[in-house]
């Protein structure tokens, strides 16, 4: 019987492979996906960068002076958080406007703006800002600020400011503020509180390393602003006050009496030291219940980093020189030498 196979294997023929896309075509496909993905990321990045920064400086003057270059201006607005990116503001000015049209002016915005809106404002100018300089001096109290602000701000309500700002005594940061002439009491208070937060934020780690709370640091610094007259004396007075607190001694500072009686040191009389008040540091132990003014950075840093010494007493002679003593006998000797 003839057994003939139904089919004869063709052992010499090449195997047929499943058809796939050519390598070059696959590469183009992957490259297209990569390009689309990159474009998508770029779109979302630029969209975010063009939106207002969460720290946008509302009601904060940004000054562009004559002679500043466009790149310098865009960097200044980025540093002030008015835009998220200096180069994007520059590109917006080049693409949509004419960079040479940027105008020297003091810019102040009452709401957050996009980068495009900031660029438009720069080319338009802001010549109606009507800003004035208001200097709040270190150590001034809420009432001191109110009295001076009333003289230069027509819309300022002194009574409103005192009532609302008094609980924040110590946190109205001393500085020279460029503000609109129509600033209200509420706006001035908000501006000063925001500046305090900006200045104190980098110091909070150092404050936490002391044995004082932030309120205690500010209260002691407010005393030092009135008691001392130089960075050196502030350091020593801060150390002395902390030495007295550690020993449970009364602080006995005239500054707290001046604050509650609204008197200067020269106006105080011996009877004033007996006034019945929680701010009287001659009759009450520890610090006053609140700050007695608004201290600046030098005084605050003096409390954080006091000059170490064994001194417990100090006086200021008529020429402003400080004299320190370790004991009460030494202190009395200094009084006899320098104050009589």
C-alpha positions as a Markdown table, in Angstrom:
| # | Residue | x | y | z |
|---|---|---|---|---|
| 1 | Unk | 0.0 | 0.0 | 0.0 |
| 2 | Unk | 1.3 | 3.4 | -0.9 |
| 3 | Unk | 1.3 | 5.8 | 2.1 |
| 4 | Unk | 1.7 | 9.2 | 0.5 |
| 5 | Unk | 1.6 | 12.1 | 3.0 |
| 6 | Unk | -1.2 | 14.5 | 2.5 |
| 7 | Unk | 1.4 | 17.3 | 2.7 |
| 8 | Unk | 5.1 | 17.5 | 2.5 |
| 9 | Unk | 6.8 | 19.7 | 5.0 |
| 10 | Unk | 8.9 | 22.4 | 3.3 |
| 11 | Unk | 11.8 | 22.3 | 5.7 |
| 12 | Unk | 13.8 | 24.7 | 3.7 |
| 13 | Unk | 11.3 | 27.5 | 3.5 |
| 14 | Unk | 11.5 | 30.5 | 5.9 |
| 15 | Unk | 9.0 | 30.7 | 8.6 |
| 16 | Unk | 6.2 | 33.3 | 8.2 |
| 17 | Unk | 6.3 | 35.9 | 11.1 |
| 18 | Unk | 3.2 | 37.9 | 12.1 |
| 19 | Unk | 3.1 | 41.3 | 10.5 |
| 20 | Unk | 4.0 | 44.2 | 12.8 |
| 21 | Unk | 4.5 | 48.0 | 12.2 |
| 22 | Unk | 7.8 | 49.0 | 10.8 |
| 23 | Unk | 10.3 | 50.2 | 13.5 |
| 24 | Unk | 10.5 | 53.7 | 11.9 |
| 25 | Unk | 6.7 | 54.0 | 12.1 |
| 26 | Unk | 6.7 | 53.0 | 15.7 |
| 27 | Unk | 9.3 | 55.5 | 16.6 |
| 28 | Unk | 7.3 | 58.3 | 14.9 |
| 29 | Unk | 4.3 | 57.2 | 16.9 |
| 30 | Unk | 6.1 | 57.3 | 20.3 |
| 31 | Unk | 7.7 | 60.6 | 19.4 |
| 32 | Unk | 4.3 | 62.1 | 18.6 |
| 33 | Unk | 3.0 | 60.9 | 22.0 |
| 34 | Unk | 6.0 | 62.4 | 23.7 |
| 35 | Unk | 5.5 | 65.7 | 21.9 |
| 36 | Unk | 1.9 | 65.9 | 22.8 |
| 37 | Unk | 2.6 | 65.0 | 26.5 |
| 38 | Unk | 5.3 | 67.7 | 26.6 |
| 39 | Unk | 3.0 | 70.3 | 25.1 |
| 40 | Unk | 0.3 | 69.3 | 27.6 |
| 41 | Unk | 2.7 | 69.7 | 30.5 |
| 42 | Unk | 3.9 | 73.1 | 29.1 |
| 43 | Unk | 0.3 | 74.3 | 28.7 |
| 44 | Unk | -0.6 | 73.5 | 32.3 |
| 45 | Unk | 2.7 | 75.0 | 33.6 |
| 46 | Unk | 2.2 | 78.2 | 31.7 |
| 47 | Unk | -1.4 | 78.4 | 32.7 |
| 48 | Unk | -0.4 | 78.2 | 36.3 |
| 49 | Unk | 2.4 | 80.6 | 35.9 |
| 50 | Unk | 0.2 | 83.2 | 34.3 |
| 51 | Unk | -2.4 | 83.1 | 37.2 |
| 52 | Unk | -1.9 | 85.4 | 40.2 |
| 53 | Unk | 0.5 | 84.3 | 42.9 |
| 54 | Unk | -1.2 | 83.4 | 46.2 |
| 55 | Unk | 1.1 | 85.9 | 47.8 |
| 56 | Unk | 0.1 | 88.7 | 45.4 |
| 57 | Unk | 1.0 | 92.1 | 47.1 |
| 58 | Unk | -2.5 | 93.7 | 47.3 |
| 59 | Unk | -2.3 | 97.4 | 48.3 |
| 60 | Unk | 1.5 | 97.2 | 48.4 |
| 61 | Unk | 3.4 | 99.8 | 46.4 |
| 62 | Unk | 5.9 | 98.6 | 43.8 |
| 63 | Unk | 8.1 | 101.5 | 42.5 |
| 64 | Unk | 9.5 | 101.6 | 39.0 |
| 65 | Unk | 12.0 | 104.4 | 38.7 |
| 66 | Unk | 13.3 | 106.1 | 35.6 |
| 67 | Unk | 16.3 | 104.4 | 34.1 |
| 68 | Unk | 15.4 | 100.8 | 35.2 |
| 69 | Unk | 15.7 | 98.2 | 32.5 |
| 70 | Unk | 12.8 | 96.0 | 31.5 |
| 71 | Unk | 14.5 | 92.8 | 32.8 |
| 72 | Unk | 15.3 | 94.6 | 36.1 |
| 73 | Unk | 11.6 | 95.7 | 36.3 |
| 74 | Unk | 10.2 | 92.2 | 35.6 |
| 75 | Unk | 12.6 | 90.7 | 38.2 |
| 76 | Unk | 11.4 | 93.3 | 40.8 |
| 77 | Unk | 7.8 | 92.4 | 40.2 |
| 78 | Unk | 8.7 | 88.7 | 40.5 |
| 79 | Unk | 10.5 | 89.4 | 43.8 |
| 80 | Unk | 7.4 | 91.2 | 45.1 |
| 81 | Unk | 5.3 | 88.1 | 44.1 |
| 82 | Unk | 3.2 | 90.3 | 41.7 |
| 83 | Unk | 4.0 | 87.6 | 39.1 |
| 84 | Unk | 5.2 | 84.1 | 39.4 |
| 85 | Unk | 7.9 | 84.3 | 36.8 |
| 86 | Unk | 10.1 | 87.3 | 35.7 |
| 87 | Unk | 10.9 | 85.7 | 32.3 |
| 88 | Unk | 7.2 | 85.1 | 31.6 |
| 89 | Unk | 6.3 | 88.7 | 32.4 |
| 90 | Unk | 9.2 | 89.7 | 30.1 |
| 91 | Unk | 7.9 | 87.4 | 27.3 |
| 92 | Unk | 4.4 | 88.8 | 27.7 |
| 93 | Unk | 5.6 | 92.3 | 27.4 |
| 94 | Unk | 7.5 | 91.4 | 24.2 |
| 95 | Unk | 4.7 | 89.4 | 22.6 |
| 96 | Unk | 1.7 | 91.5 | 23.5 |
| 97 | Unk | 3.1 | 94.9 | 24.1 |
| 98 | Unk | 6.1 | 97.1 | 23.5 |
| 99 | Unk | 8.7 | 96.8 | 26.3 |
| 100 | Unk | 9.9 | 100.3 | 25.7 |
| 101 | Unk | 6.4 | 101.5 | 26.7 |
| 102 | Unk | 6.9 | 100.4 | 30.3 |
| 103 | Unk | 6.4 | 103.5 | 32.4 |
| 104 | Unk | 8.2 | 104.7 | 35.5 |
| 105 | Unk | 5.6 | 105.0 | 38.3 |
| 106 | Unk | 4.5 | 103.6 | 41.7 |
| 107 | Unk | 2.2 | 100.7 | 41.1 |
| 108 | Unk | -0.4 | 99.6 | 43.6 |
| 109 | Unk | -3.0 | 97.0 | 42.9 |
| 110 | Unk | -6.3 | 96.6 | 44.9 |
| 111 | Unk | -6.7 | 92.9 | 43.8 |
| 112 | Unk | -4.5 | 90.1 | 42.4 |
| 113 | Unk | -3.8 | 90.3 | 38.7 |
| 114 | Unk | -2.7 | 87.8 | 36.1 |
| 115 | Unk | 0.7 | 88.2 | 34.4 |
| 116 | Unk | -1.0 | 89.6 | 31.3 |
| 117 | Unk | -2.9 | 92.2 | 33.4 |
| 118 | Unk | 0.3 | 93.2 | 35.2 |
| 119 | Unk | 2.1 | 93.6 | 31.8 |
| 120 | Unk | -0.8 | 95.8 | 30.6 |
| 121 | Unk | -0.6 | 97.9 | 33.8 |
| 122 | Unk | 3.1 | 98.4 | 33.3 |
| 123 | Unk | 2.6 | 99.8 | 29.8 |
| 124 | Unk | -0.3 | 102.0 | 30.9 |
| 125 | Unk | 1.3 | 103.5 | 34.0 |
| 126 | Unk | -0.3 | 104.2 | 37.3 |
| 127 | Unk | 0.0 | 107.9 | 37.9 |
| 128 | Unk | -3.1 | 108.2 | 40.1 |
| 129 | Unk | -1.8 | 106.2 | 43.0 |
| 130 | Unk | -1.3 | 109.3 | 45.1 |
| 131 | Unk | 1.1 | 107.7 | 47.6 |
| 132 | Unk | 2.6 | 109.2 | 50.6 |
| 133 | Unk | 5.4 | 108.1 | 53.0 |
| 134 | Unk | 4.2 | 107.3 | 56.5 |
| 135 | Unk | 7.0 | 106.4 | 59.0 |
| 136 | Unk | 6.0 | 104.4 | 62.0 |
| 137 | Unk | 8.9 | 104.8 | 64.5 |
| 138 | Unk | 10.2 | 101.9 | 66.6 |
| 139 | Unk | 8.6 | 101.9 | 70.1 |
| 140 | Unk | 5.5 | 104.0 | 69.2 |
| 141 | Unk | 2.2 | 102.8 | 70.7 |
| 142 | Unk | -1.1 | 102.4 | 69.0 |
| 143 | Unk | -2.2 | 105.8 | 70.3 |
| 144 | Unk | 1.0 | 107.4 | 69.0 |
| 145 | Unk | 0.4 | 105.9 | 65.5 |
| 146 | Unk | -3.2 | 107.1 | 65.5 |
| 147 | Unk | -2.2 | 110.6 | 66.5 |
| 148 | Unk | 0.3 | 111.0 | 63.6 |
| 149 | Unk | -1.8 | 109.2 | 61.0 |
| 150 | Unk | -4.7 | 111.5 | 61.6 |
| 151 | Unk | -2.5 | 114.4 | 60.5 |
| 152 | Unk | -1.7 | 113.0 | 57.0 |
| 153 | Unk | -4.6 | 110.6 | 56.1 |
| 154 | Unk | -7.9 | 112.4 | 55.5 |
| 155 | Unk | -10.0 | 109.2 | 55.7 |
| 156 | Unk | -8.3 | 107.9 | 58.9 |
| 157 | Unk | -10.5 | 107.4 | 61.9 |
| 158 | Unk | -8.3 | 107.6 | 65.0 |
| 159 | Unk | -10.9 | 106.2 | 67.4 |
| 160 | Unk | -11.6 | 103.2 | 65.2 |
| 161 | Unk | -7.9 | 102.5 | 64.8 |
| 162 | Unk | -7.2 | 102.6 | 68.6 |
| 163 | Unk | -10.2 | 100.4 | 69.4 |
| 164 | Unk | -9.3 | 97.7 | 66.7 |
| 165 | Unk | -5.5 | 97.9 | 66.8 |
| 166 | Unk | -5.0 | 98.0 | 70.6 |
| 167 | Unk | -5.3 | 94.2 | 71.0 |
| 168 | Unk | -2.4 | 94.0 | 68.5 |
| 169 | Unk | -0.1 | 96.3 | 70.4 |
| 170 | Unk | 3.4 | 95.1 | 69.6 |
| 171 | Unk | 2.5 | 93.6 | 66.2 |
| 172 | Unk | 2.1 | 96.8 | 64.3 |
| 173 | Unk | 5.5 | 96.7 | 62.7 |
| 174 | Unk | 7.6 | 99.9 | 62.6 |
| 175 | Unk | 8.6 | 100.9 | 59.0 |
| 176 | Unk | 8.3 | 103.5 | 56.4 |
| 177 | Unk | 5.1 | 102.8 | 54.5 |
| 178 | Unk | 4.3 | 104.1 | 51.0 |
| 179 | Unk | 0.5 | 104.2 | 51.1 |
| 180 | Unk | -2.4 | 105.9 | 49.3 |
| 181 | Unk | -3.5 | 109.2 | 50.9 |
| 182 | Unk | -7.0 | 107.7 | 51.2 |
| 183 | Unk | -5.9 | 104.8 | 53.4 |
| 184 | Unk | -8.4 | 104.0 | 56.1 |
| 185 | Unk | -7.7 | 102.9 | 59.7 |
| 186 | Unk | -8.5 | 99.3 | 58.8 |
| 187 | Unk | -6.1 | 99.2 | 55.8 |
| 188 | Unk | -3.3 | 100.8 | 57.8 |
| 189 | Unk | -3.7 | 98.2 | 60.6 |
| 190 | Unk | -3.8 | 95.3 | 58.1 |
| 191 | Unk | -0.7 | 96.6 | 56.3 |
| 192 | Unk | 1.3 | 96.9 | 59.6 |
| 193 | Unk | 0.1 | 93.4 | 60.8 |
| 194 | Unk | 1.1 | 91.9 | 57.4 |
| 195 | Unk | 4.5 | 93.5 | 57.7 |
| 196 | Unk | 5.0 | 92.1 | 61.2 |
| 197 | Unk | 4.2 | 88.6 | 60.0 |
| 198 | Unk | 6.6 | 89.0 | 57.1 |
| 199 | Unk | 9.4 | 90.2 | 59.4 |
| 200 | Unk | 8.8 | 87.8 | 62.4 |
| 201 | Unk | 8.4 | 84.6 | 60.3 |
| 202 | Unk | 12.2 | 84.0 | 59.8 |
| 203 | Unk | 12.7 | 84.5 | 63.6 |
| 204 | Unk | 10.2 | 82.0 | 64.9 |
| 205 | Unk | 12.7 | 79.2 | 65.0 |
| 206 | Unk | 15.1 | 81.3 | 67.1 |
| 207 | Unk | 12.2 | 82.4 | 69.3 |
| 208 | Unk | 11.2 | 78.8 | 69.9 |
| 209 | Unk | 14.7 | 78.1 | 71.1 |
| 210 | Unk | 14.4 | 80.7 | 73.9 |
| 211 | Unk | 12.5 | 80.1 | 77.2 |
| 212 | Unk | 10.0 | 82.8 | 76.2 |
| 213 | Unk | 6.9 | 82.8 | 74.1 |
| 214 | Unk | 6.6 | 85.0 | 71.0 |
| 215 | Unk | 4.3 | 87.4 | 73.0 |
| 216 | Unk | 6.8 | 87.6 | 75.8 |
| 217 | Unk | 9.6 | 88.3 | 73.4 |
| 218 | Unk | 7.6 | 91.1 | 71.8 |
| 219 | Unk | 6.6 | 92.5 | 75.2 |
| 220 | Unk | 10.2 | 92.5 | 76.4 |
| 221 | Unk | 11.3 | 94.1 | 73.2 |
| 222 | Unk | 8.8 | 96.8 | 73.5 |
| 223 | Unk | 10.2 | 97.6 | 76.9 |
| 224 | Unk | 13.8 | 97.6 | 75.6 |
| 225 | Unk | 12.8 | 100.1 | 72.8 |
| 226 | Unk | 11.9 | 102.6 | 75.5 |
| 227 | Unk | 14.6 | 101.7 | 78.0 |
| 228 | Unk | 17.7 | 101.4 | 75.8 |
| 229 | Unk | 19.1 | 103.7 | 73.1 |
| 230 | Unk | 21.6 | 101.6 | 71.0 |
| 231 | Unk | 22.0 | 98.0 | 69.8 |
| 232 | Unk | 24.7 | 97.5 | 72.5 |
| 233 | Unk | 22.6 | 98.8 | 75.3 |
| 234 | Unk | 19.6 | 96.8 | 74.0 |
| 235 | Unk | 21.6 | 93.6 | 74.3 |
| 236 | Unk | 22.7 | 94.3 | 77.9 |
| 237 | Unk | 19.2 | 95.5 | 79.0 |
| 238 | Unk | 17.7 | 92.4 | 77.5 |
| 239 | Unk | 20.1 | 90.2 | 79.4 |
| 240 | Unk | 19.5 | 92.1 | 82.6 |
| 241 | Unk | 15.7 | 91.9 | 82.4 |
| 242 | Unk | 16.0 | 88.1 | 81.7 |
| 243 | Unk | 18.4 | 87.7 | 84.7 |
| 244 | Unk | 15.8 | 89.5 | 86.9 |
| 245 | Unk | 13.0 | 87.3 | 85.7 |
| 246 | Unk | 15.0 | 84.1 | 86.4 |
| 247 | Unk | 15.6 | 85.3 | 89.9 |
| 248 | Unk | 12.0 | 86.3 | 90.5 |
| 249 | Unk | 12.9 | 90.0 | 90.9 |
| 250 | Unk | 10.5 | 92.8 | 89.9 |
| 251 | Unk | 11.5 | 94.3 | 86.6 |
| 252 | Unk | 11.0 | 97.9 | 87.9 |
| 253 | Unk | 11.2 | 99.6 | 84.5 |
| 254 | Unk | 10.0 | 103.1 | 84.2 |
| 255 | Unk | 8.9 | 102.4 | 80.6 |
| 256 | Unk | 5.8 | 100.6 | 81.7 |
| 257 | Unk | 4.8 | 103.5 | 83.9 |
| 258 | Unk | 5.3 | 106.0 | 81.1 |
| 259 | Unk | 3.0 | 103.8 | 78.9 |
| 260 | Unk | 0.0 | 103.7 | 81.2 |
| 261 | Unk | 0.3 | 107.3 | 82.4 |
| 262 | Unk | 1.2 | 108.8 | 78.9 |
| 263 | Unk | 4.1 | 110.6 | 80.5 |
| 264 | Unk | 7.8 | 110.9 | 79.4 |
| 265 | Unk | 10.6 | 109.8 | 81.8 |
| 266 | Unk | 11.3 | 113.5 | 82.7 |
| 267 | Unk | 7.6 | 113.9 | 83.7 |
| 268 | Unk | 7.5 | 111.0 | 86.1 |
| 269 | Unk | 7.4 | 111.6 | 89.8 |
| 270 | Unk | 8.0 | 109.1 | 92.7 |
| 271 | Unk | 4.3 | 108.8 | 93.4 |
| 272 | Unk | 3.7 | 107.6 | 89.8 |
| 273 | Unk | 5.7 | 104.4 | 90.7 |
| 274 | Unk | 2.8 | 103.4 | 93.0 |
| 275 | Unk | 0.1 | 103.6 | 90.4 |
| 276 | Unk | -2.4 | 100.7 | 90.7 |
| 277 | Unk | -2.2 | 99.0 | 87.3 |
| 278 | Unk | -1.1 | 95.5 | 86.1 |
| 279 | Unk | 1.4 | 97.4 | 83.9 |
| 280 | Unk | 3.2 | 98.7 | 87.0 |
| 281 | Unk | 6.4 | 96.5 | 87.0 |
| 282 | Unk | 7.4 | 98.0 | 90.4 |
| 283 | Unk | 4.4 | 96.4 | 92.1 |
| 284 | Unk | 3.7 | 93.4 | 89.9 |
| 285 | Unk | 6.1 | 90.6 | 89.2 |
| 286 | Unk | 7.0 | 89.4 | 85.7 |
| 287 | Unk | 6.3 | 91.1 | 82.4 |
| 288 | Unk | 3.4 | 93.5 | 81.7 |
| 289 | Unk | 0.2 | 91.9 | 80.4 |
| 290 | Unk | 0.8 | 93.2 | 76.8 |
| 291 | Unk | 3.5 | 95.0 | 74.9 |
| 292 | Unk | 3.9 | 98.7 | 75.7 |
| 293 | Unk | 4.6 | 99.7 | 72.1 |
| 294 | Unk | 5.7 | 98.3 | 68.8 |
| 295 | Unk | 9.3 | 97.2 | 68.7 |
| 296 | Unk | 11.6 | 96.9 | 65.7 |
| 297 | Unk | 13.9 | 94.1 | 64.7 |
| 298 | Unk | 17.0 | 95.3 | 66.6 |
| 299 | Unk | 15.1 | 95.2 | 69.9 |
| 300 | Unk | 13.4 | 91.8 | 69.0 |
| 301 | Unk | 16.8 | 90.3 | 68.2 |
| 302 | Unk | 18.3 | 91.7 | 71.4 |
| 303 | Unk | 15.7 | 89.6 | 73.4 |
| 304 | Unk | 16.4 | 86.5 | 71.3 |
| 305 | Unk | 20.2 | 86.9 | 71.6 |
| 306 | Unk | 20.8 | 88.9 | 74.8 |
| 307 | Unk | 24.2 | 89.9 | 75.9 |
| 308 | Unk | 25.1 | 87.5 | 78.7 |
| 309 | Unk | 26.3 | 89.1 | 82.0 |
| 310 | Unk | 25.9 | 88.9 | 85.8 |
| 311 | Unk | 24.3 | 92.4 | 85.9 |
| 312 | Unk | 21.0 | 93.0 | 87.6 |
| 313 | Unk | 20.7 | 96.8 | 87.5 |
| 314 | Unk | 21.3 | 99.6 | 85.0 |
| 315 | Unk | 20.9 | 103.4 | 84.8 |
| 316 | Unk | 21.3 | 105.9 | 82.1 |
| 317 | Unk | 23.3 | 109.1 | 82.8 |
| 318 | Unk | 22.2 | 112.4 | 81.4 |
| 319 | Unk | 24.5 | 112.0 | 78.4 |
| 320 | Unk | 22.8 | 108.7 | 77.5 |
| 321 | Unk | 25.6 | 106.5 | 78.7 |
| 322 | Unk | 24.5 | 103.2 | 80.4 |
| 323 | Unk | 26.0 | 102.0 | 83.7 |
| 324 | Unk | 25.5 | 98.5 | 84.9 |
| 325 | Unk | 25.7 | 96.9 | 88.3 |
| 326 | Unk | 25.8 | 93.4 | 89.8 |
| 327 | Unk | 24.5 | 94.3 | 93.2 |
| 328 | Unk | 22.2 | 96.9 | 94.7 |
| 329 | Unk | 25.1 | 98.6 | 96.5 |
| 330 | Unk | 26.9 | 99.0 | 93.1 |
| 331 | Unk | 23.7 | 100.3 | 91.7 |
| 332 | Unk | 23.3 | 102.9 | 94.4 |
| 333 | Unk | 26.9 | 103.9 | 93.8 |
| 334 | Unk | 26.2 | 104.4 | 90.1 |
| 335 | Unk | 23.2 | 106.6 | 90.9 |
| 336 | Unk | 25.3 | 108.8 | 93.2 |
| 337 | Unk | 28.0 | 109.1 | 90.6 |
| 338 | Unk | 26.0 | 109.7 | 87.5 |
| 339 | Unk | 22.6 | 111.0 | 88.4 |
| 340 | Unk | 23.3 | 113.5 | 91.1 |
